Amino acid sequence: MHGARVYQVFMNPLSPFHEEAWQMVDACSRRRTEVTGLASHSDYWFLVRAMGAAGVGPMSNVAMGKAR
């Protein structure tokens, strides 16, 4: 997002449909981050939201990743 100063990264270890399981795992100023300490061969779902001078942006689409 143009003008973003911070990206909030949210993770859900259950499924994107378990609203109560979303948790913020990072707030970073770069467009790339690494989440560590995940269970091997498990699926995780992620959302990202940008924050800047104009305020908080919308949540991204859900992305799924598998821990190695």
Buried (B, 14 or more C-beta within 10 A) or exposed (E): BEEBEBBBBBBBBEEBEEEEBBEEBBEEEEEEBEEEEBEEEEBBBBBBBBBBEEEEBEEBEBEEEEBE
